[in-house]
Amino acid sequence: MYKPLKIDYKLPEELEDTINSYIHDANFGCGYYDDVYQEEIKVILNWCQRENDRGHQILTAEQITELREYYQYGGIRKVSESNG
């Protein structure tokens, strides 16, 4: 079973919803839409790099890199395969 990345920070609602849909499809769907979810996650993470209205990034560069590695670049598949 595919699981979300364990993190200790809050995600924007749109990103969290997309990740949940991606995981649900990977676990219970056909899995044909990986590239669609990965592209959507990429777009949302690009948006997260912008500053919010208080002058702070929505997510840090390190957080974005961690999320990209796991969801956009296939880390979710590698982790699931290694957990058998």
C-alpha positions as CSV (number, residue, x, y, z in Angstrom):
1,M,0.0,0.0,0.0
2,Y,1.2,3.5,-0.9
3,K,1.3,5.9,2.0
4,P,1.8,9.6,2.4
5,L,5.2,11.0,3.3
6,K,5.6,11.4,7.0
7,I,6.1,15.1,7.6
8,D,5.9,17.5,10.5
9,Y,4.6,20.6,8.6
10,K,1.3,21.7,7.2
11,L,0.5,21.4,3.5
12,P,-1.7,23.8,1.6
13,E,-5.2,22.3,1.3
14,E,-5.0,21.9,-2.5
15,L,-1.7,20.1,-2.3
16,E,-3.0,17.8,0.5
17,D,-6.1,17.0,-1.5
18,T,-4.1,16.2,-4.7
19,I,-1.7,14.0,-2.7
20,N,-4.6,12.1,-1.1
21,S,-6.2,11.5,-4.5
22,Y,-2.9,10.3,-5.9
23,I,-2.4,7.9,-3.1
24,H,-6.0,6.6,-3.3
25,D,-5.7,6.1,-7.1
26,A,-2.3,4.3,-6.7
27,N,-3.8,2.0,-4.1
28,F,-7.3,1.4,-5.4
29,G,-7.4,2.7,-9.0
30,C,-5.8,1.6,-12.2
31,G,-2.6,3.6,-11.5
32,Y,-2.7,5.0,-15.1
33,Y,-2.8,8.6,-13.9
34,D,0.5,8.8,-12.0
35,D,1.8,11.3,-14.6
36,V,-1.3,13.5,-14.2
37,Y,-1.0,13.6,-10.4
38,Q,2.8,14.2,-10.6
39,E,2.3,17.1,-13.0
40,E,-0.4,18.6,-10.7
41,I,1.8,18.2,-7.7
42,K,4.6,19.9,-9.7
43,V,2.4,22.9,-10.5
44,I,1.2,23.3,-6.9
45,L,4.8,23.0,-5.6
46,N,5.9,25.7,-8.0
47,W,3.1,27.9,-6.7
48,C,4.3,27.1,-3.1
49,Q,7.7,28.6,-3.9
50,R,6.1,32.0,-4.2
51,E,5.8,34.1,-1.1
52,N,2.5,34.4,0.7
53,D,1.0,37.7,1.7
54,R,3.2,38.0,4.7
55,G,6.4,37.8,2.7
56,H,7.2,34.2,3.7
57,Q,7.3,31.2,1.4
58,I,4.4,28.8,1.8
59,L,6.8,25.9,2.0
60,T,10.6,26.1,2.4
61,A,13.0,25.0,-0.4
62,E,13.9,21.9,1.7
63,Q,10.2,20.9,2.1
64,I,9.5,21.4,-1.6
65,T,12.6,19.3,-2.5
66,E,11.4,16.5,-0.1
67,L,7.9,16.5,-1.5
68,R,9.1,16.6,-5.1
69,E,11.4,13.6,-4.5
70,Y,8.6,11.6,-2.9
71,Y,5.6,12.5,-5.0
72,Q,6.8,13.9,-8.3
73,Y,10.0,11.9,-8.9
74,G,8.7,8.4,-7.8
75,G,10.0,8.1,-4.3
76,I,6.5,6.9,-3.2
77,R,6.9,3.9,-5.5
78,K,10.4,3.1,-4.2
79,V,9.3,3.3,-0.5
80,S,6.3,1.1,-1.1
81,E,8.3,-1.5,-3.0
82,S,11.0,-1.6,-0.2
83,N,8.3,-2.1,2.4
84,G,6.9,-5.0,0.5
